[in-house]
Structures are given as structure tokens and as C-alpha cells.
Amino acid sequence: MKRKVGYTWRLREVMAQHRIFTATELVPLLRERGIDLSASQVHRLVSGTPERLSLQVMSALCDILSCTPADLVATTAENAGVRKTATGDLPTPPANVAKLWPRAARLLPDA
């Protein structure tokens, strides 16, 4: 059975717990730890959900916020639904299927 996995990026929530409310407050804290990101990069990190993140940035965020990676990333996993096939849902065809097909048109000459 297939499983569907996902994650939730919780950086903004963890920042708020530590009374850091803007991305600009995070920029100098990251620089102190050797992470040189622009203000717009940090803003995207805080406001969005990153698809890729370096372990150095993750480690710096964990150090700044005194948390673990599990606090920043909440994972989810659930069983994927089983797809139904079209053949299982179709009603049984009528006994005389031939009557359902259209007949060829017969062209008559103009009288």
C-alpha cells in the first residue's frame, strides 16, 4: 500500500514563541552564526515553506531558537486511498447491445 507523506514548516510559530516576530530580526542572528542570507531570502524562509534547506541553515535556526529540527518541521504520513477502476463501477450492459448501435444512413436519389 502506498503512503502519502508531507510536512509543515513551523519556523514562524517557533520564532513567535521566542519573541522574534519579523524576518529582519533573524538576519543578524544568522550572520553571527556564519549564514549570510539577504533580507528577502530570510523573508521567504520565514513566510513560505522551503522545498530544500541546507543543514547549516537548519542548524543555525535550531541554535538561535534553542529547538530541534523536529520542532521546525512537523511531518505527516497517511495511507493513500485506493483508486477505483472504471470496470468495477459500470453497470452490466443490456442483453441486446446490437440495437444500441446507429444504423447506416440510406441515401435516396432526388425524385
N, C-alpha and C positions, 0 to 999 in steps of 0.2 A: 504494500500500500504506500502511495506517495504521501509525503508530508510537505506542508506549506510553511516556510519559515519567514520570519520578519523581525524587525527591530524598531525600537522607538528611541530617538536621540533625546536625552533629558538634560542637556547642558544648561539650558535656560533655567530649569527648575532648581538644579543643584547650585547654580550661581545665585539665585534668589535666596536660597537657604543660607548662603554665606554673605548676604547683603551686597552682592555685586549685581547691579541692575542694568548696566549698559556694556556694550562691546568695547567701547573706548576705555573703560576701566580695566579691561582684561589685557589690552595691548602692552602696557608697560610691565605687567606681571609676567607675560610670556617672554618679553625681551630679557628680563632678569634671568630667565632660565635658558637663554640662547635660542629662542624661537623668534625669528624676525618675520612677522606677517604684517601686511598692511592693514589699515583700519577696515577697509572693505572686505578683505579676506576673513578677518575675525568676525565681522558683522555677518557674513554668510555662514560661518561656522556656528554662530550663536542662533541665528534666526532660521536656518534651514536644517535639513538632515543630510549629513555628508554620506556619499557613497564610498569614498575612500578617505582614510585618515592615517597619517604616519604615526608610528608608535612613539616617536619623540614628542609630537604634539599631544598625544593621549597621555603620555607620562607627565608632561608639563602641566596639563589641565588637572590631572589627579593630584599632583603636588600642590598646585595653587589652591585647589578646593578641598584638600585633605579627604579624598574619596578614592574609591577603586573604579576600575573600568566598568564593573557591573553596575555601579551607581549611575554612570553616564549612559550606558546602553542597556535598555530593557529588551530582552529577546522574547519572541513568541514562536510557538510551533504548534501546528494543529494538523489533523489528518485532512488531506484534500478530498473533496467529495468525489464519489464515483460517477463517472459520466455515463449517462444512459445512451443506449444505442437506439437508432431510429427503428430498427426492426422489432424491438420489444414493445414499442408503443403503438404500432399500426394495427388497425382493426383487420379482421380477416376479410379478404376480398370476396365479392359476391360470386355465386356459383357460375353464372353465365357472363363472363367478362367480355366475350366477343361482342355482345350487344352494346357495350360502352364505347367501342371504337367508332370514330366517324366513318361514314361511307364515302367513297369517291364520288365526286360530282359528275353528273352526266350532262354533257353539252348537246343541246338540240340545235339544228340549223334554224335560221330565221325563216318564218313562214310568210 
